[in-house]
């Protein structure tokens, strides 16, 4: 009898191992996945581009994080990053925050449990994807909208062994992260911000004399100093491709930075709390169609990789 039990136990282990291997393998297309972190099931959506092959070259990974109250599926529609993935050959992950929020380092917000470790969750998600897909772990990037952009900044400070560059849309650098980001290594940063954003103001926001959100200028200078850039930013002439959208785009580049960690700002003159180029209008100010944020972000990201 004991031999029969042992035999079926061994067969069960083999079946379980085979099933786990099958579950781990992902092909091209959309997949809804989850993992357990901090005793909580965390979910995320991943899009694998057309033509993906596990035997081919490893692909970059772009992490796209939603704003407060959103989720990964909504961010997928909002940004249309899947189109960029197919066009340029990278994987996109759209993680879900707990109850639609991220712990981006803020203190005193009742929506954000102080023990919620979203930095650890994103690190675990990257590791999980690296076991399921052929990922180039030197080319993992983080971007986000509004609160998701602030979370991207936090990853740029605290997950430097995994993140090669970050970008924010409708989000300046949070003042409450400044202490966390002291003495960090250079991190390439792209900021896309509307000058008429009433949620995250262009000029920043202070509580007393303490900045809650840095202004765009302060955000750019902070990262330019961190990255050892030359104090001579290049101002690019304005783009006005769509004369009916009420916006104009100016580009400010800080170059000659340590490890080529340049800092770029796309100033959306007249733009609101929006994602430039999105097909979805949130009625939160003017949406610019002079710049499409998603391809602009990828163009910035693809020039950077972790120093190995």
C-alpha positions in Angstrom: 0.0 0.0 0.0 2.8 2.4 0.9 4.3 1.9 -2.5 1.0 2.8 -4.2 0.8 6.0 -2.1 4.4 6.8 -3.0 3.9 6.2 -6.7 0.8 8.5 -6.9 2.6 11.1 -4.8 5.5 11.1 -7.3 3.0 11.3 -10.2 1.2 14.2 -8.6 4.5 16.1 -8.2 5.3 15.5 -11.8 1.9 16.7 -13.0 2.0 19.7 -10.7 5.5 20.6 -12.0 4.4 20.1 -15.6 1.3 22.3 -15.1 3.3 25.0 -13.4 5.7 25.1 -16.3 2.8 25.3 -18.7 1.2 28.1 -16.7 4.5 30.0 -16.6 4.9 30.2 -20.3 3.3 33.2 -22.0 2.8 33.9 -25.7 1.9 37.0 -27.7 -1.2 38.9 -26.6 -2.9 40.0 -23.4 -2.7 38.1 -20.1 -4.2 38.8 -16.7 -1.9 37.6 -14.0 -1.5 37.7 -10.3 1.0 37.0 -7.5 0.9 37.0 -3.7 2.8 39.7 -2.0 2.5 40.8 1.7 -0.1 38.0 2.0 -2.3 39.8 -0.5 -3.1 38.7 -4.1 -1.8 41.5 -6.4 -3.0 41.6 -10.0 -1.5 43.0 -13.2 -2.2 42.9 -16.9 0.6 42.2 -19.4 0.7 42.7 -23.1 3.3 40.6 -25.1 3.9 42.1 -28.6 3.1 40.3 -31.9 6.0 38.1 -33.1 7.3 37.4 -29.6 9.4 34.3 -29.4 10.9 32.8 -26.2 13.9 31.7 -28.2 14.5 35.2 -29.7 16.2 38.2 -28.3 15.1 39.4 -24.9 12.6 42.2 -24.9 12.5 45.4 -22.9 9.7 45.8 -20.3 7.7 49.0 -19.8 5.7 49.3 -16.6 2.7 51.7 -16.9 1.0 52.8 -13.7 -2.5 54.3 -13.5 -3.6 57.4 -11.5 -5.6 57.4 -8.3 -8.9 55.6 -8.7 -7.8 53.8 -11.9 -6.6 50.3 -12.7 -4.3 48.6 -15.2 -7.0 47.8 -17.7 -8.1 51.4 -17.8 -4.5 52.6 -18.2 -4.1 50.2 -21.1 -7.0 52.0 -23.0 -5.9 55.4 -21.8 -2.4 55.2 -23.1 -2.7 52.7 -26.0 0.8 51.5 -25.1 0.0 48.1 -26.7 0.4 49.8 -30.2 3.8 51.0 -29.3 4.7 47.5 -28.0 3.8 45.9 -31.3 5.5 48.6 -33.3 8.8 48.6 -31.4 9.0 45.1 -29.8 8.7 45.5 -26.0 6.5 44.0 -23.3 4.0 46.2 -21.3 2.9 45.6 -17.8 -0.2 47.4 -16.3 -0.2 46.7 -12.6 -3.2 47.4 -10.3 -2.8 49.5 -7.2 -4.7 48.4 -4.0 -8.1 50.2 -4.1 -6.9 52.2 -7.1 -4.0 53.9 -5.2 -0.2 53.6 -4.9 2.0 54.1 -1.9 4.2 56.6 -3.6 5.8 57.7 -0.3 3.3 60.2 0.9 2.4 60.5 4.6 -0.9 61.3 6.2 -3.1 60.3 3.2 -5.9 58.1 4.7 -6.2 56.2 1.3 -2.6 55.0 1.6 -1.7 52.4 4.3 1.8 53.2 5.5 2.8 49.5 5.5 1.7 49.0 1.8 4.9 48.1 0.0 4.3 48.9 -3.6 8.0 49.2 -4.4 8.4 45.6 -3.3 5.3 44.5 -5.3 6.7 46.1 -8.5 10.0 44.3 -7.9 8.2 41.0 -7.4 6.2 41.6 -10.6 9.4 42.2 -12.6 10.8 39.0 -11.2 7.6 37.1 -11.9 7.6 38.3 -15.5 11.3 37.4 -16.0 10.4 33.8 -15.2 7.5 33.8 -17.7 9.0 35.8 -20.6 12.3 36.4 -22.2 12.8 39.9 -20.6 15.9 42.1 -21.0 16.3 42.9 -17.3 18.8 45.7 -18.1 16.0 47.5 -20.0 13.0 47.8 -17.6 11.3 51.2 -17.4 8.6 52.8 -15.3 6.1 55.4 -16.3 2.7 56.6 -14.9 -0.1 59.1 -14.9 -0.7 61.5 -12.0 -0.3 59.3 -8.8 1.2 56.6 -11.0 3.8 59.2 -12.2 4.8 59.8 -8.6 5.1 56.1 -8.1 7.4 56.0 -11.1 9.6 58.6 -9.4 9.7 56.5 -6.2 10.8 53.5 -8.2 13.5 55.6 -9.9 14.9 56.4 -6.4 14.4 53.1 -4.6 14.5 50.4 -7.3 17.7 51.4 -9.1 18.9 47.9 -9.5 15.9 47.1 -11.7 14.7 50.4 -13.3 16.7 51.9 -16.2 14.7 55.1 -16.7 11.4 56.7 -15.5 8.8 59.1 -16.9 5.9 60.9 -15.4 2.8 62.4 -17.1 0.6 65.0 -15.2 2.9 64.6 -12.2 5.8 66.6 -10.9 8.4 65.3 -8.4 6.8 64.9 -5.0 8.5 66.9 -2.2 7.9 64.1 0.2 10.3 61.9 -1.8 13.2 64.3 -1.7 14.7 62.7 1.4 14.4 59.2 0.0 16.2 60.2 -3.2 19.2 61.8 -1.6 22.5 60.4 -2.9 20.9 58.1 -5.4 22.7 57.1 -8.7 21.9 59.0 -11.9 18.5 58.1 -13.3 17.2 59.3 -16.7 14.0 61.2 -16.2 11.3 62.5 -18.7 8.6 64.8 -17.4 5.4 65.6 -19.4 3.3 68.3 -17.8 0.5 70.7 -18.7 0.9 74.3 -17.7 -2.8 74.5 -17.0 -3.0 71.4 -14.9 -5.3 72.2 -11.9 -4.7 68.9 -10.1 -0.9 68.8 -10.1 -0.1 72.5 -10.8 2.8 73.4 -13.1 4.1 75.7 -10.4 3.9 73.0 -7.7 2.1 73.0 -4.4 3.2 73.9 -0.9 1.9 73.3 2.6 3.2 76.3 4.4 6.8 76.5 3.2 7.1 72.7 2.6 6.7 71.6 -1.0 4.1 68.8 -1.4 4.8 68.8 -5.2 7.8 70.4 -6.7 7.2 72.8 -9.6 8.2 71.5 -13.0 11.3 73.7 -13.0 12.3 72.5 -9.5 11.7 68.9 -10.5 13.9 69.2 -13.6 16.6 71.0 -11.7 16.5 68.5 -8.9 17.1 65.6 -11.3 19.6 67.5 -13.4 21.7 68.1 -10.3 21.3 64.5 -9.2 22.4 63.3 -12.6 25.3 65.7 -12.9 24.0 67.4 -16.0 25.4 70.6 -17.4 23.6 73.7 -16.2 22.7 74.8 -19.7 19.5 73.2 -20.8 18.5 73.3 -24.5 15.2 74.9 -25.3 13.6 73.3 -28.4 11.2 75.4 -30.5 7.5 74.8 -29.9 5.4 72.2 -31.7 1.9 73.0 -32.8 0.9 70.2 -35.0 -2.8 70.4 -34.2 -3.8 74.1 -34.3 -7.3 73.3 -32.9 -6.4 71.7 -29.6 -5.4 74.9 -27.8 -1.9 73.7 -26.8 1.7 74.1 -27.8 4.6 71.9 -26.8 8.0 73.1 -25.7 10.9 70.7 -25.0 13.7 71.4 -22.4 16.7 69.1 -22.4 19.4 68.8 -19.8 22.3 67.0 -21.5 26.0 66.0 -20.9 24.8 64.1 -17.8 26.7 61.4 -15.8 26.1 58.0 -17.4 24.0 59.7 -20.2 21.2 60.1 -17.6 19.6 63.1 -19.4 16.6 65.0 -18.1 13.9 66.0 -20.5 10.7 68.1 -20.0 7.8 68.4 -22.4 5.9 71.5 -21.4 2.4 71.2 -22.7 1.5 74.9 -22.9 -2.2 75.2 -22.1 -2.5 71.4 -21.4 -4.5 70.1 -18.5 -4.3 67.0 -16.2 -4.2 64.8 -19.3 -2.2 62.2 -21.2 -1.2 63.9 -24.5 -2.5 62.0 -27.5 -5.0 59.9 -25.6 -8.3 58.9 -27.3 -10.0 59.3 -23.9 -11.1 62.8 -22.8 -11.4 63.0 -19.0 -12.7 66.5 -19.0 -9.7 67.6 -16.9 -8.4 70.3 -19.2 -7.1 70.5 -22.8 -5.7 67.3 -24.3 -2.7 68.0 -26.5 -2.4 66.4 -29.9 0.8 68.1 -30.7 2.6 65.4 -28.8 1.6 61.7 -28.3 3.0 60.8 -24.9 3.2 57.1 -25.4 5.6 57.0 -28.4 7.5 60.0 -26.9 8.1 58.0 -23.7 9.3 55.0 -25.5 11.6 57.1 -27.7 13.1 58.4 -24.4 13.3 55.0 -22.8 14.9 53.1 -25.6 18.1 55.0 -25.4 18.8 53.9 -21.8 19.9 50.7 -20.1 21.2 49.7 -16.7 25.0 49.9 -16.4 26.2 46.4 -16.0 
